[in-house]
Amino acid sequence: MAKKRFISWNVNGIRAIARKEALKWIDSKIPDILALQEIKAQIEQIPDNLFNYRYKNLFVSSSHKKGQSGVAVFTDIEPHYVSNCYEVDILKEGRINELHFDNIAFFNVYFPNGQRTSERLEYKLQFYDRFFNHIENLRAKGKDIIFCGDVNTAHKEIDLARPKENENTSGFLKIEREWIDKVIKAGYIDTFRYIHGEKPKQYTWWSARTRARERNVGWRIDYFFVSNSLKENIIDAGIMPDIFGSDHCPIYLDINL
């Protein structure tokens, strides 16, 4: 068993990130797993100058609609099973990387945003339920679960700067927050809160329109969850707010595996 570092980041366009040279810091960190969401690219469009380190493996799930969604995992770990998890991502929007290694089922997920229309909110809730059922089925088979990414929902009032103003906004609706309640009740750990407790003003996303990041008017909508079976393995988890380039910042998990 050895410490593994996972980093997750919604980059809001991997080609834009490359132009900004906003992933060059990876060369000084070299996480065991780098999980990116909202890459907005097909695999052949991913720049080769994101950082100098050359990972052995790159796994990509791209949307059938070019320039939208998309997720990618860079890792030196050799998984024995890889899937785009279309039983959950039924519209094939490029929202999930599923990798199994040892006894771990790892998921890099870009959960849908429900703000656009009522239909998209309904799809988001259905996606939530399909994903939960999928990981529960794997856990019933004895798998340890790690999932990360942009969940697109702040869990509690402490997880966004202006909860009262956003009670009727998708991303903080009661029904969305109840899904996270269900995940935690079922035995999954929000690793950030496990490490940091009720530490306030800790956000991972800020609106780009209102200088919100400068004023730290944000939301914590990016997470690392692990199944309770891995609780004793958690070493550290945190947010990396000093890294720029996207409207999100990266988050990390250190865990013994």
C-alpha positions as CSV (number, residue, x, y, z in Angstrom):
1,M,0.0,0.0,0.0
2,A,1.3,3.4,-0.9
3,K,0.1,7.0,-1.0
4,K,-1.6,8.0,-4.3
5,R,-2.4,11.6,-5.2
6,F,-5.5,12.3,-7.3
7,I,-6.2,15.7,-8.8
8,S,-9.6,16.7,-10.3
9,W,-10.2,19.9,-12.3
10,N,-13.0,21.2,-14.5
11,V,-10.8,23.0,-17.0
12,N,-13.6,24.6,-19.0
13,G,-11.9,23.8,-22.3
14,I,-8.6,21.9,-22.5
15,R,-7.4,23.8,-25.6
16,A,-8.0,27.1,-23.8
17,I,-6.0,25.8,-20.8
18,A,-3.2,24.8,-23.2
19,R,-3.0,28.3,-24.6
20,K,-2.9,29.8,-21.1
21,E,-0.2,27.2,-20.1
22,A,-2.4,26.7,-17.1
23,L,-1.5,23.0,-16.6
24,K,2.3,23.4,-16.5
25,W,2.3,23.0,-12.7
26,I,1.5,19.3,-13.2
27,D,5.3,18.8,-13.9
28,S,6.0,19.8,-10.3
29,K,3.2,17.7,-8.8
30,I,2.8,14.7,-11.2
31,P,-0.4,13.2,-9.6
32,D,-1.0,9.5,-9.9
33,I,-4.3,10.3,-11.5
34,L,-5.2,13.6,-13.2
35,A,-8.9,13.8,-13.9
36,L,-10.2,16.6,-16.0
37,Q,-13.8,17.6,-16.8
38,E,-15.4,19.8,-19.5
39,I,-12.5,19.3,-21.8
40,K,-14.6,20.3,-24.9
41,A,-12.4,18.2,-27.2
42,Q,-12.1,14.9,-29.0
43,I,-9.1,12.8,-28.1
44,E,-7.2,13.9,-31.3
45,Q,-7.8,17.6,-30.3
46,I,-6.0,17.3,-26.9
47,P,-2.8,19.4,-27.1
48,D,0.4,17.6,-26.5
49,N,2.0,20.6,-24.7
50,L,-0.2,20.7,-21.6
51,F,2.8,19.7,-19.5
52,N,6.2,18.0,-20.2
53,Y,5.5,14.8,-18.2
54,R,4.4,11.9,-20.4
55,Y,1.8,9.7,-18.7
56,K,1.6,6.1,-20.0
57,N,-2.2,6.3,-20.3
58,L,-4.8,8.8,-21.5
59,F,-8.5,7.9,-21.3
60,V,-11.0,10.2,-22.9
61,S,-14.8,10.3,-23.2
62,S,-16.0,12.9,-25.7
63,S,-19.4,14.2,-26.4
64,H,-21.0,13.3,-29.7
65,K,-21.6,17.1,-29.9
66,K,-18.2,18.6,-30.7
67,G,-17.0,21.3,-28.4
68,Q,-19.1,20.3,-25.4
69,S,-18.6,18.4,-22.2
70,G,-15.9,15.7,-22.3
71,V,-13.7,14.1,-19.6
72,A,-10.1,12.8,-19.6
73,V,-7.9,10.9,-17.2
74,F,-4.1,10.9,-17.4
75,T,-2.4,8.1,-15.3
76,D,0.5,5.8,-15.1
77,I,-1.7,3.2,-13.4
78,E,-2.7,0.3,-15.7
79,P,-6.4,-0.3,-15.2
80,H,-7.8,-3.8,-15.9
81,Y,-11.2,-2.3,-17.0
82,V,-12.0,1.0,-18.8
83,S,-15.5,2.2,-19.7
84,N,-17.3,5.4,-20.8
85,C,-20.2,4.1,-18.6
86,Y,-22.9,4.7,-21.2
87,E,-25.4,2.9,-19.0
88,V,-25.3,6.2,-16.9
89,D,-24.2,8.7,-19.6
90,I,-27.0,7.5,-21.9
91,L,-27.0,10.6,-24.2
92,K,-23.2,9.9,-24.8
93,E,-22.3,13.5,-23.8
94,G,-18.8,12.4,-22.7
95,R,-19.4,12.7,-18.9
96,I,-17.7,9.7,-17.3
97,N,-14.4,7.9,-17.3
98,E,-14.7,4.6,-15.4
99,L,-11.4,2.8,-14.5
100,H,-10.9,-0.3,-12.4
101,F,-7.6,-1.1,-10.8
102,D,-6.9,-3.6,-8.0
103,N,-10.2,-3.5,-6.0
104,I,-10.9,0.2,-6.9
105,A,-13.6,1.4,-9.2
106,F,-12.7,5.0,-10.0
107,F,-15.0,7.5,-11.7
108,N,-14.1,10.9,-13.2
109,V,-17.5,12.6,-13.7
110,Y,-18.8,15.8,-15.2
111,F,-22.4,15.8,-13.9
112,P,-25.0,17.7,-15.9
113,N,-25.9,21.3,-15.2
114,G,-29.6,21.7,-14.6
115,Q,-29.9,25.5,-15.0
116,R,-30.7,25.7,-18.8
117,T,-34.2,24.1,-18.9
118,S,-36.5,22.1,-16.8
119,E,-35.8,19.2,-19.1
120,R,-32.1,19.4,-18.3
121,L,-32.8,19.6,-14.6
122,E,-34.8,16.4,-15.0
123,Y,-32.0,14.8,-16.9
124,K,-29.5,15.8,-14.2
125,L,-31.6,14.1,-11.5
126,Q,-32.0,11.0,-13.6
127,F,-28.2,11.0,-14.2
128,Y,-27.7,11.3,-10.5
129,D,-29.9,8.2,-9.9
130,R,-28.4,6.1,-12.6
131,F,-24.9,6.9,-11.3
132,F,-25.8,6.1,-7.7
133,N,-27.4,2.8,-8.7
134,H,-24.3,1.9,-10.8
135,I,-21.8,2.5,-8.0
136,E,-24.0,0.7,-5.5
137,N,-24.1,-2.3,-7.8
138,L,-20.3,-2.3,-7.9
139,R,-20.0,-1.9,-4.2
140,A,-22.4,-4.8,-3.7
141,K,-19.9,-6.9,-5.7
142,G,-17.1,-5.9,-3.3
143,K,-15.6,-2.9,-5.1
144,D,-14.2,0.1,-3.2
145,I,-15.4,3.3,-4.9
146,I,-13.7,6.6,-5.6
147,F,-15.5,9.2,-7.6
148,C,-14.6,12.8,-8.3
149,G,-15.5,15.7,-10.5
150,D,-17.9,18.6,-11.0
151,V,-21.1,17.5,-9.3
152,N,-22.8,20.8,-10.2
153,T,-24.5,21.0,-6.7
154,A,-23.4,22.7,-3.5
155,H,-24.3,20.4,-0.6
156,K,-25.0,22.7,2.3
157,E,-25.3,26.4,3.0
158,I,-21.7,26.5,4.1
159,D,-20.8,25.4,0.6
160,L,-21.7,28.6,-1.2
161,A,-21.4,32.3,-0.4
162,R,-25.0,33.3,-1.0
163,P,-27.3,30.3,-0.1
164,K,-30.5,32.3,0.5
165,E,-30.3,34.0,-2.9
166,N,-29.8,30.6,-4.6
167,E,-32.5,28.5,-2.9
168,N,-34.4,28.3,-6.2
169,T,-31.4,28.0,-8.5
170,S,-30.4,24.7,-9.9
171,G,-27.1,23.7,-8.2
172,F,-28.7,24.4,-4.8
173,L,-32.2,23.1,-5.1
174,K,-33.4,21.0,-2.2
175,I,-33.9,18.0,-4.5
176,E,-30.4,18.2,-5.8
177,R,-28.9,18.5,-2.3
178,E,-30.9,15.6,-1.1
179,W,-29.1,13.4,-3.6
180,I,-25.8,14.2,-1.9
181,D,-27.5,13.5,1.4
182,K,-28.4,10.1,0.0
183,V,-24.9,9.4,-1.2
184,I,-23.4,10.2,2.2
185,K,-26.1,8.3,4.1
186,A,-25.4,5.3,1.9
187,G,-21.8,5.3,3.2
188,Y,-19.8,7.6,0.9
189,I,-17.5,10.2,2.4
190,D,-17.1,13.8,1.2
191,T,-13.4,13.8,1.7
192,F,-13.0,17.5,2.0
193,R,-15.4,17.8,4.9
194,Y,-13.9,14.7,6.4
195,I,-10.6,16.4,6.6
196,H,-11.6,20.1,7.1
197,G,-14.9,19.8,9.0
198,E,-17.1,22.9,8.8
199,K,-14.4,25.2,7.5
200,P,-16.2,28.1,5.8
201,K,-15.6,30.0,2.6
202,Q,-14.1,27.1,0.8
203,Y,-15.2,27.2,-2.9
204,T,-14.2,25.5,-6.1
205,W,-16.2,27.6,-8.7
206,W,-16.8,31.3,-9.2
207,S,-18.8,33.1,-11.8
208,A,-16.6,34.7,-14.4
209,R,-19.0,37.5,-15.0
210,T,-18.8,39.5,-11.7
211,R,-15.2,39.3,-10.5
212,A,-16.7,36.7,-8.1
213,R,-13.4,34.9,-7.6
214,E,-11.6,38.1,-6.6
215,R,-14.3,38.6,-4.0
216,N,-14.5,34.9,-3.1
217,V,-18.2,34.7,-3.9
218,G,-18.2,31.1,-4.9
219,W,-19.6,27.6,-4.7
220,R,-18.1,24.3,-3.6
221,I,-19.4,22.0,-6.3
222,D,-16.3,19.8,-7.0
223,Y,-15.8,16.8,-4.9
224,F,-13.9,13.6,-4.1
225,F,-16.1,11.0,-2.6
226,V,-14.9,7.6,-1.4
227,S,-16.8,4.6,-0.1
228,N,-16.6,4.1,3.7
229,S,-14.4,1.0,3.1
230,L,-11.6,3.4,2.3
231,K,-12.1,5.8,5.2
232,E,-9.0,4.7,7.1
233,N,-7.0,5.2,3.9
234,I,-7.7,8.9,3.5
235,I,-4.6,11.0,4.2
236,D,-5.6,14.5,3.0
237,A,-8.0,16.3,0.7
238,G,-8.2,19.9,-0.3
239,I,-8.9,22.7,-2.7
240,M,-6.2,24.5,-4.8
241,P,-7.6,28.0,-5.1
242,D,-4.3,29.5,-6.2
243,I,-4.3,27.7,-9.5
244,F,-6.1,29.7,-12.3
245,G,-7.1,29.2,-15.9
246,S,-10.7,28.1,-15.5
247,D,-13.8,29.3,-13.6
248,H,-13.2,26.2,-11.4
249,C,-10.0,25.5,-9.4
250,P,-8.5,22.0,-8.9
251,I,-9.1,19.8,-5.9
252,Y,-7.0,16.9,-4.6
253,L,-7.2,13.7,-2.7
254,D,-4.2,11.8,-1.0
255,I,-5.1,8.3,-0.2
256,N,-3.3,5.0,0.6
257,L,-4.0,2.3,-1.9
